[in-house]
């Protein structure tokens, strides 16, 4: 059985912070990212600090009693991935304005356990925000049990989905390097579990930009790192041994861009003098790299808020064909290109 100490260690905070967050202490000042990390860690460990209070009112507020959950996409960083934590923060902040608390936050891999899947939905769930597309069999099982689901970059056609245009942003990032005069451009990205790199929209955007400018695409300049920073560093280290390197790299996430830049530094390859690097998402730490990372700002918090808003509107009776909401990104030019 998990303890509060286990939650604190997983969330990388103090035991006191866990206690005050889970007790919803109104006097405690804390960042949304830290709050989300604590709640997510408690969900992963299935830890509950205090039992749910019994309803005292004969007519409780309907919204506050809604059972709404969130399924997180998990990367190597698990519950500490800054991109998904920012999206989760947006979800929670909007629901909090509506006096609603997420009933559970769970990671997608846990749903592979049939017993856990059955237990999680044993009590009716009226709404779900899905950050992971899930395997088809699991998705269809969840779909039958939950009347209202909103996805975040799931590419599922039968539910509402909120996100940004991955393909177009992959094109724009590569095009920025081309406009800087680069002709030899590589790509670092990830295919995900059980998938192939060719299915990545950001990779497709890279290919489109290169082909539109009639530039050569070299397979040895394309690194599939499975969204794993350690794997990225290892593959980039091997990549740096080549005498024939590209002059620029588009990394499909800021974390991969930062991992690649670390490898370039260790291999005494100067950024951007010898090789330019552009990332994607504009996580907070990207502005503190050396040099600061050029990237595209993805409105992570706003994506979470839009998903929560759409889910509540569905629960309240709004009917239409599944909507696809695409939020705009913003180019952030720093010193890495």
Secondary structure, 3 states (H helix, E strand, C coil): CCCHHHHHHHHCCCHHHHHHHHCCCCCCCCCHHHHHHHHHHHHHCCCCCCCCCCCCCCCCCCHHHCCEEEEECCECCECCCHHHHHHHHHHHHHHHHCCCCCCEEEEHHHHHCHHHHHHHCCCCCCEEEECCCCCHHHHHHHHHHCCEEEEECCCCCCCEEEECCHHHHHHHHHHHHHHCCCCCEEEEECCCCCCCHHHCHHHHHHHHHHHHCCCCCCHHHEEECCCCHHHHHHHHHHHCCCCCCCCEEEECCHHHHHHHHHHHHHCCCCCCCCCEEECCECCHHHHHCCCCCEEEECCHHHHHHHHHHHHHHHHCCCCCCCCEEECCCEEECCCCC
